[in-house]
Amino acid sequence: MIRRLLIANRGEIAVRIARGAREMGISPVGVYSDADAGALFRTVMDETIRIGHGPATESYLDGERIVAAAKTLGADAIHPGYGFLSEREPFARLVVESGLIFVGPTPDAIAAMGSKIDAKRRVRAFGVPVVPGYDGDDQSDAALRAQAEAIGTPVLIKASAGGGGRGMRVVDDLARFDEALASARREAIAAFGDGTVLLERYLRRPRHIEFQILADVHGTTVHLGERECSIQRRHQKVVEEAPSVALDPGLRATMGEAAVNAARSVGYTNAGTAEFMLDDDGRFYFLEMNARLQVEHPVTELVYDVDLVHEQLRIANGEALRFSQADLTPRGWAIEVRFNAEDPAHDFLPQSGRLASFDVPRAPGVRLDTGFRAGDEVPVYYDSMLAKIIVWGTDRPAAIARMAQTLAQTEVSGIATNLLLLRAIVADDAYRAGDTTTRFLDERMAGFALGAPAVDDATKRRVAAAVLAHGDGWRLGRVGIPLAFVVDGEPVRAHATFAAAGWTLDGDVQGTIAPDDRGATFDAAGGSVAIDGRVVRWTRAAPPSPDAEHSAHAAASGEVTSPMPGKIIAVEVVAGAAVEQRALLVVLEAMKMEHRIEAPLAGTVTDVRVKAGDLVTSGATLLTIGA
C-alpha cells in the first residue's frame, strides 16, 4: 500500500501528481535541482531533497540519486511523471529491485514498447496495422541510406527509444539524409541514451490520433477514447482535444480495439497511450505506445470524468479497475493548449528568463496545470512548457468559445511565449471547421499575426514610460533627460521634461506620459514590456559616439551570434572555409532540442570562437564571416 509517494519530476506534472496523491491520502515528496530551488512544485510537496545541478543529466536523469532520495524520504513508491526517466526500463527495474513500487508499467513492458522497432513487430503479430518502413537491426549509415532510397521521400527518421519529437527528422531530399541522420542520432542519444533509429514513409497530411489505455494487474484492459493531437510544431503537440471530429462510433471502436490489442501484446499494465496516424480514407497506422502518463491526459479526464492519476495509483496498489469498457461514455468536449516559452515568429526558439507577469483567468470549465508563477525564472535546462490550459464545453463550439475567451484574457510578460499563436489557432476558420492535420501549422501559420506590434507612437510612449519608471538603472533624474532606445529594430530618440502634468516627450515620439513599469522587465541591455497582450522588447541605445561606428562595423562584418543560451553540439566549419548563404555552421542544443545556426550571408569564415561542448550565452559571438 502506497502511503508516501516520491515524484521523480518537476514543473506542472509534479504539481498535478502531488495533488492527485494528496486527494487519495498519500503524502507527496519530491526532488529538485539547483535550477528549481525556488520552483512552485516544491511548495506542494510535504518534503523535497536536492539531487544535483541544473542540467538534467546531473539531476532528474540520475536514477540512483532519485532512488536514494526516495529511501531517505521514506517513500513507498516512485511516480516518474512524463519525460526524463519515465520510459527508461533500467530506472523502472532499479526502483522495483530496490523494494519500491514503480507507478507505471512493468520494466519488461517498458522495454518492449520503449523500442519503437520491437513495438511495431509485436503489434503487427496482433493484427495492428503499422506504417510502411524499415525497422531492421542493421543500423549502419549505408544500410539506412539504402532503405531510405527504397522507401522514397519524404522519409521520416525516428529515434527508436523515445518520443516528444526528439530524435525525429523529415527528409525531403536524400542529399541531406546523412546530415539529418547524424542530427537525429545525436538528439536521441542526448535525450534517451540510445541512437537506434527506424525509418518510416512520411505521411503528408494525416491526423494524429491517440487512445488512452488503462490496464490493471488482474487482466482487464480498457480504452478511454481518443485524443486528437494533430496540431504540432517540430513533431511536438501544441493543441489536443477529445474526442476527435474525424472518428465516427464505428472507427472509434475499431481503433480502440487496436489500441487495447497493442497493450495486450506486451502484457501492459497501468496507464499508457497508443498513438496512430489516420489518413483521409479512414486507414490508420500504429506509431508507438507511450508507456507513461501523457502530457495531454487532462482532456480525457474531463470528457470521461476519470482521474487518471488516481487510477494509476490504484493499479500500482494492486486494485482492480472499477469500471468496464461498457461503462465508459464520453461527455462533452475538452481542448488543451500547451502554453510554451518560445517565439513562434522566430522558428519557435525556446526562451528562458524571468516571468514578470503570468495570469490565466479562472472560471467554470477552465483548468490550469502549471509549475510557474509570476516572478519565477524559466530555466534553460528543460523543455519550454510553462502551463497547460484546458477547457471543457458541452460540445466542440462551446469548448472553442471558452478557450478563445480564456486566451484573450491571459496575460504574460517578461519572456516571449506562444500566446499569440494559440489565440490565432482557436480563431482560425480551418481549426473551427475541424480541418486539422499534422500539416496545419505549416499550411496556416503564414497567415497568423505573430510579430511584434507596429512601432507606432503609442508603443513608443509605453516603452518610454517603462524606461522612465526604471530611472535608477538609466541614471534618470527629474530634469530634462535624453532617452535613446531601439524597439523592433527602429531607433527612438526623445527628450523627456518633467512637469506637473507628467513627463513631456519631444523628438521621435511626442506627448505626455506618466512613468509606468507594470508588466515590464529590465536588464543591462534593455528590457521588455507587455502591450495589449504582446511582449515588446527594446534595447538601450546610447547617444551617437565613436563606439557607434564600431558597432555598425561589427554588425556588417558577419558576426554570427547565439540566439539563446545553450550547449554547442557541433561546429561544421573551420576558419578559412568558404560558405554559401544558409549553410550549416553550428548545431546548438537548448531546452532539450537541437537548433541549426546557418550562415546569414555567403563568404569566408574568418574566425571561429567556439568548439563542441562549449556553453554559450544568448548573443555570444560564435564565429565571423567575411565577404
N, C-alpha and C positions, 0 to 999 in steps of 0.2 A: 504493500500500500504506500502510495506516494504521500509524504507529509511535508517535504521540503524539496523544492524544485530549483535546480540551477539552470538559468537561461544563458546559453553559450552564444550570445549575440548582443546586438546594440541597436540603438535607434528605435524606430516605430514598432518593429516586430517584437523587440524586448518589452516595450511598454504593453503591447497587445497581449502577449503571453502572460505577463505578470498579472494583468487584470483578470484574465481567464482563470489563472491558478488561484488567485485570491478569492474569486467567486465560488470556488469549489472547496474552500477551506485549506488550501495548500499555501505554504509560505514560499514566496518567490525570492530567490537570491541571485546574484549575478557577478559578472566580471567586467572589468573596464580597462582600457588602455590609457596612456598618458593623454592622448588627444581627446579622450572622452571624460576627463576628470570632472568636468562641470556639466556633464550631459544630463538631460531630463530623465533618461531611463533609470539613472541611479537613484533618483528620488522616489521611485515607485517600488523599489526593492526593499526587503527587510534588512539586507546586508549585501555589500559588494566587496570584491577583492581586486586590487590592481594585478594585472598579469603581464604587463610589458609596455614597450614603447608604442608610438603611433602606428607604424606600418603593420598591416595585418599579419605579415609573416612573423612578427615579433610579439603578437598578442592573440588575436582571435583565430589564427590558424595554428596555434600551438596547442595541440590536443593534450599533451601530457600536463601542461600547466593548467589547463581547464579542468581536467580530472582531479588534479591535486587540489585545486581551489574548491571543487565540489566536496571533497572529503574534509577539507579544513572547515567548510561552512556547514557540514553535517547534512548535506543533501542526500536524498534517496535516489534522485533521478536527474537526468540532464535532457533539456529540450534544446535542440540545435537551431530552431528557427528556420530561416532560409539563407542561402548563400553560405559563405565561409565553410564550415565543416559539415554542413547538414547532409551532404550526399557523399561523404568520404567513408567508404567501408572500413578502413583501418581505424578511424575515430570511433565509429559505432561499435566495432569489435573491442576496442580498448575500454570503452565505457562498460560494456557488458562483462568483460573479463575482470574489471575492477570491482564487480559486485554491485554496480549501479544499474538502474533502469534507463534504457535509451528510449525516449519518446519519439518513436518513428518505426519504420520497418526493420526487419532483421538485417544484420550485416550481409548475409548471403543475398537477400533480395536487393539491397543497395548495390552490391557488386554486379548482380545480373542486369539491373536496369541502369546502373551508373555508366556502363559501357553501351553507347548507342548501337555499336556493332552487335554485341551479344543480344541486346534487347530486340533488335529487328529480327534476328534469327529466331529467337524464342517465340515472338508473337506471330511470325509467319506460320509456325507449326500449329498455332491455334486458329488459323484461318483469318487473321487480321491483315488487311492489305497494307503494303508499305510502298514508299516512294522508290521508283527505279534508281539504281545507283551502284556504288561499289563499297563493300564493307569487308574486304579481304584482309588477310594477315600481312601481305607484302606492303610495307609502308615506305619503301624506298621512293625517292623523288621520281625516278624513272618510271616505276610501276604506276604511281599515282598520276603522273602526266599522261601515260598511255591510256589509263582508264578514263581520264578527263576527256581525251580526244575521242574515245569511243562513245562516251555519254553525249558529248556535244555541248555547246554553250547555249544558254547560260548554265554553268555548273556551280553548285554550292559546296564549298569546303567547310566541314563542320567538325569541331572537336568531339571526339567520342565520349570524353569523360565528364562533360559539364553542360551548362546551359546559360541562360541570361544574355544571349547574344555574343558571349565571349568566345573567341576562337572560331569565328564564322566569317567567311569571305565569299562574296558572289563574284565569279569571274566571267566577264562577257567576252574577253579577248584572251585566248590561250597564250599570247605573247607575255601576258602579265601573270601567268599561272604560278611560276616559280616564286616570284615576289610575294604573291598572295599566300601561297602555301607556307613560306617561311614565317610570314607575319602571323598567320593563324596558329602555327605551332608555338611560336614564342608566347602568344597571348594565352594559349591553352596551358602551357607549362607553368606560366606565372599564376594563372587562376586555379588550375586543378592539379598541377603536378604531373600531367600526362600529355604528351604531344601527339598521341594517336589521333588520326582523323579518318573520316569517311567522306565519300563523295555522293552527292545526290543531284538528279536533274532538278534544276531550279524552276519551280512553277511561278509563272509571271504574275498572275492576278488571283491567287487563291484567297480564301478566308482561313484564318487561324481559329480553329475551334478546339476547345479542350473540355474534358469531362472530369469532374471531381469524383474521386473514389474514396470510400471508407470500407475497411475490411477488419473484422475482429479476429481473434485467435481461435474462434470456435467454428470457422468455416463459412461465415456469412460475409458476402461482398456485395455492396450496392453502389450505385452511382447517384449523385445529386445533380443531375442535369449538366447542361453545357454552359460554358462562358465563351463569348466571342472576344478575341483579343487581336483583331486584325490590324488595328491602327498602331503602327510601330515605327520606331526610328532606330537605325543601326541594329535591327533584329531584336530590339527591346521594346516591350509593350508600353504604350502611353495611355490608351483608353481601353477599358474592359467593361463588358456588360453581360448580364444574364436576364433572360435567355437570349438566344440569337434569332434575328429576323429570318435567317436562312434555313432554319430547321422546322419542318412540319412534324407532327407526332410520330409518323412512321419512320422518318430519318432519325429522329431523336432516339427512338427505341433501338434502331439498328446500330447507331454509333455508340449508344450507351452499352449495348451488349458487347460490342467490340472492346470497349474500354474495360469492362469487367473481365473479359477473357484475357486481355493484356495483363491485368493484375494477377489473375489466377495462374498465368503461365509461369510465374516465379514464386507462387505461394505468398503473395504480398499481404502484409497486414499494416494497419494504421491508415493515415491519410496519404493520398497520392493523387497525381493528375496525369491522365493520358492525353497527349496532345496530337492533333490531327490537322492535316490540310484538307480543305474542301474545295473542289473546283465547281465551275458553273453548271456542270451536268449532274451534280449531286454525288460524284465519286469522291471518296475520302481515303486518305492515306495516313497510316500511323507514323508519327515523327519520333516521339520519345515518351518515356514515363518519368515524371519528376517525382523522386522518392522523398517528398517533403511537403510541408505546407507551402502553398503558393502565395506570392505577394498579393494576388488579386482574390484571395479567398473571401473577403467581405461581401462581394456581390452574391455569392452563393449563400452565405449566411442570411442575408436579408431576404432573398427570394424563397428559401426553403425553411427559414426560421429554425436553423440548426446552428449551434455554436460549435465550430469545428475544433477549436482548441479544447473545449470540454470533452468532445468525443475522443480526441487524441489521448487525453489523459485517462479517460475511462478505459479505452482499449489497452493502453500501457499497463493499467492496473489489472488486466485480465478479464474485464467485464465484457459481456455480450452486447452487441448493438441492440438498442431498444426499439428499433423500427425495421420494417422490411422494405423492399423496393416498392411495393404497392402503397405503402404509407406516405411516400414522398411525392408531393404535388407542388409545383411552383406556384407562387402567388405574387402577382405584380411584376415590376421591372426594376432592376438595380444597375447603376452605372458607377464606375470608379475611374478617376483620373489620377495619374501619378504627377504630383507636383514636384518638379525637379529643379535643382540649382544648376542650370545650364542655359546657354544662349542660343536659341533656335535660329536667330538671324546670322549666326556665325558658326554654322555647321555643328550646332549642339555642343559647343565647347563647354566642358564642366567648369563650375565656378566654386570657389571657396572664399571664405571671409566671414564677416560678421553680419548677422541678420539684424538690421537696425529696427525693423518692424515686421510683424508677421501676425496677421489676424484673418481667420476664416470664420464667417458668421455661423453661429449655432442656431438650428431651427428644427422643428419636427421633420423627420425624413432625411436629415443630414447627419452623416457620421464623419468624424475626422480621426484618422490614425496617424499620429506624428511622434517624432522623437525630438522636436525642436521647439524653442520658444524665442520670442523677440529678445535680442541681446546675445543669443548663442553664436558660437563660432562654428562654421561648417568646415570640417577638416578636409584636407586634400587627399587623405589616405583611402577613403572608402567611396561607395557609389554616391551618385548625386541626388538621390531621392530625399526630399525634405518631408513629404507627407503624402498620404492618400486621402483624397476627398471622395466620399461615397454617398450617393443619394438613392432613395427608393421612391417609386411612384406607382400608382395603380396600373399604369400602362406606360409604354415607351415615351409617347409625347409628354406625359406628366413628369416622368423622370428627367427627360431632357430639359424641360422648362425649369425644374427645380435646380438642376446642375447649372444651367445658364445664369439663373439668379444668384446662386451661391458664388460662382466665379466672378460675377460682376461686382459683388460686394467684398471679395477677398482683396486684402491689401498686403503688400510685401515691399520692403526696400532694403537696400544695403548691398545686395548682390543680384546679378541677373537671374531670372527664372523663366520657366516656360509658361507663365500665366497667360500671356497674350496668345500663345499658340493654343492653349486649352480653350480659351474663350472663342477663338476662331473656329476650332473644330466643332464645338457643340452648336455654333451658329451656322455652320455650313449646310447648304441645301442637300448635298450628296450624303452627308452624315445623317441628316434628319430623315432622308428617304431610305436609309439602311443600305446604301450602296457603298459598302466598306470592304476593301480587300487589303492585303499587305502592301499594296502599292498606293494606298490612299494618300499618304503624305507626299510621296514622290509626284503624284499627279495633281494634288490640290494646293500644296503649300505655297507655290509661287504666287497664288492669288491672295494669300493672307498678309495682313499688315502687321509685320513683326519688328520693323526697325524702330529706331529712336524717334521721338516726336520731332516735327519740324522745328527748327530753331527760330521760332517766332519771338516777338518781343515779350510775350507773357512767359515763355520758357526762360528767356534770358533774365527777366526780372526775378523769377522764382529762384534761379541759381544765385543771383546776386544777393537775394535776401538770406539764403543759407550761408553764403560766404561772409556776409556782414555779421550774422549771428555767431559765427565762429571766429570772432575778432582776434583772440589771443594768438591762434595759430597763424593768422595772416597779418599780425602786427598792426591791427587797426586801432584807430582812436576815434574821437568824436569830432575831428576836424575834417577838412577836405581830404579824401582818400582816393588814390588811383586804384582801380580794380582791373585785373587782367586775367582772363581765363579762356579756355577753349572748350566749346560744347559741340559734340558730334562733328569735330573737325573744323568748326568755324571759330576763329578767334574773336573774342569780345573784349573791348577796352572801353572803360567808362570812368567817370569821376563821380564819387558819392559825397554829397554835402549834407551834414546833419542840420535839421531844422525842427521846429516844434511839431510839424505835421509828420515827421519821419525823415527818411533819407531820400534826397532828390538825386536822381541819376541824370547825367548828361554824357553824351558820347555815342557809342554804337547802340546803346539802349537808353531810353528816357522814361521818366515817370517817377512817382513817389512810392516808396515801399517801406515796410517795417521788417526788421530782422526776424527771421523765422527759420529754425533748423529742424522742424518736425519732419520725421522720415528721412533725415539726412545723415550721412556718414562722412567722415573726414580722414584723410591720411596725409602723409608728407607730400604726395604728388597731386592731390586734389580731393575728389570725393564723389558722392552720388546723392541724388535726392528723388523722392517719389513725386511724380507729377501726373495726376489723372490716371493712377494705376500703373504707370510706366516708370522705369528707373532711368533717369538721365544722368550720365556721367560727365564730369568736367575734369580737366587737368589745369593745374595752376600755371599761369604764364607770367613771366617777368617782363618788365619794360625792355624795349629793344636794347641790346648790348652787343659787344663783340662776340659773346658766347652764342648769341642767337645765330650769327652767321655760321659758327662752328656746328651748331645743332642742325641747321639746314643742310650743311655739307654732309653730316653723318647720315641724315635721312636719305640723301640722294646717293650715298655710297654703297647701298646694297646691303646694309646690316640686316641679318635675319635673326629675329628675336623669338623667345619662347612665348606662346600665347597664354601660358598658365604655368603654375608650379608643377614640377614632375620629375621623373627619372629618365635619363637618356638611355634608350634601349639599343639603338644602333646609329652610327654615323656612316652614311653611304657615300661620302665624298672625301677627298683629301685636298689639301692646298695645291693649287695649280691645275685642278681638274676643270674642264670646260663643261658647263651645264646649260641645258635648254630651260626655258620657262616652264614651270610646273614639274620639273624633275624632282624626284625624291631626294631630300637632303638628309633629314634626321627623322628617326622614329622616337616619339616621346610617349611615355606611359604616365597617365594621370587618371585618378579615380577609377582604377581597375580596367582601363581601356587604352589601346594603342591609338596614337594620333600621328598622321603623316604631316610633316612640315616640308613644304615644297618650295622650289625656287620662285621668288616673285618676279624674276627677270632672267633673261639669258646673259651669260657672261662667264667669267673665270673666278673660281673660288680662290680668294687671296689670303684668307685667314680662318682657321678652324680652332675654336676655343674650347670645345667640349669633347668628351670621349664617352664611350659606353659605360654606364654605371654612375655617371655624374648626376647629382641632384641640382636642379636649376630653379630659380625663382621666375615669377611672371615678369616678362620684359627683359630677361637676361639675354645678352648677345651670344648667339650660338656660333655664327660664322659670318663672313663678309663675302659678297660677290662684287667683283669689279667688272666694268664694261669690257 
